[in-house]
Amino acid sequence: MLALAVSAQSSLACPDCAPVRAARAAIAADPERWLYAFAVAAPFVVASVVIALVYRAGAAKESRPWR
């Protein structure tokens, strides 16, 4: 059990180990990596735009003194 704990900690402490290099190479070799990045970022961008529009609509509504 102690060997597993040491192994787990050494893998966390090693940013340039063989598995990390293999993962980086796999990501770099994937031709659709930008599509995946866009798919992850798109919902956050859309939500930010919607929130900004709703905030501006509410701010404009509050600035009208006659309503």
C-alpha positions in Angstrom: 0.0 0.0 0.0 2.9 2.4 0.8 4.3 1.7 -2.7 1.1 2.9 -4.3 1.1 6.1 -2.2 4.7 6.8 -3.2 3.9 6.1 -6.8 0.8 8.3 -6.8 2.7 11.2 -5.2 5.7 10.9 -7.6 3.3 11.0 -10.6 1.8 14.2 -9.3 5.2 15.8 -8.6 6.6 15.0 -12.1 5.3 17.4 -14.8 7.6 15.9 -17.4 7.1 12.1 -16.9 6.5 9.7 -19.7 2.7 9.6 -19.3 2.6 13.4 -19.4 4.8 13.6 -22.5 2.5 11.0 -24.1 -0.6 12.9 -23.3 0.9 16.2 -24.6 1.9 14.4 -27.8 -1.5 12.9 -28.2 -3.2 16.3 -27.8 -0.7 18.0 -30.2 -1.3 15.2 -32.8 -5.1 15.5 -32.7 -6.2 17.5 -35.7 -9.5 18.4 -34.0 -8.1 19.9 -30.8 -9.3 23.4 -31.8 -12.8 22.0 -32.4 -12.8 20.5 -28.9 -11.5 23.8 -27.4 -14.2 25.8 -29.2 -16.9 23.3 -28.0 -15.7 23.7 -24.4 -15.5 27.5 -24.6 -18.6 28.2 -26.7 -21.2 27.8 -23.9 -19.3 30.2 -21.6 -19.1 32.8 -24.4 -22.8 32.5 -25.2 -23.8 32.7 -21.5 -21.6 35.8 -21.1 -23.2 37.5 -24.0 -26.7 36.7 -22.8 -25.9 37.9 -19.3 -24.4 41.1 -20.7 -27.5 41.8 -22.8 -29.9 41.1 -19.9 -27.8 43.4 -17.6 -27.8 46.2 -20.2 -31.6 45.9 -20.7 -32.2 46.0 -17.0 -29.8 49.0 -16.6 -31.5 50.9 -19.4 -34.9 50.2 -17.9 -33.9 51.5 -14.5 -32.4 54.7 -16.0 -35.8 55.8 -17.4 -37.3 58.3 -14.9 -40.8 58.3 -16.4 -41.5 54.6 -15.7 
